[in-house]
């Protein structure tokens, strides 16, 4: 069974329930369509630690990323909320995703 995690923006979670991400996962649609023939489970649904939390210096975030490895997460999907209205990825998210990739976990940009 493939273990998936989703990474979302802390600020966006002021108004987001995660319902669209979960719906896409459950229906294996949009960015999750690639798993149509695989058994998958959401092993983690996490947020960044905010705009001022730099991944290399944030011990709490490092603990979250260590946990992804410990839980055997194989792929992390970055939510649409990790980009601004112009489609530019948040630099904090970019750094987090680089750290995730360095841990041997596949990164996919997109959920729904």
Steps between C-alpha positions, in 0.01 A plus 500: 500500500638841402507757779421856394531830689362841415675829579289813525551866585441594864349836406265345244370268770324799656231441236575151368348179631713275282180361350602556135838330556335206673229474235762488222692234694191289574385518137856453371449802280714798402856455635403172666389337174850352473402260782187370328641146484669510843382455853574826684447657838539854632764454769543871580325831436738773606547873483808715477579691820434842349661761278777584748591141587811419298520123452871461576464685831156382612542203735126432502489474123805274498319277748201483262724405209677236709157358582415468130806279457420302815144439378627375165340774291594446136354812337407850614249706304524879538156657504388765258503739797882491495496730195394864480235636264761536226593134532835561671596249766564637849877508566453339842307216338770465233760456776282248685445298183875500430560365851235233445662393171840482670347242735415276205129582488339579165348849471198572284385858458122487504201345668171615347 
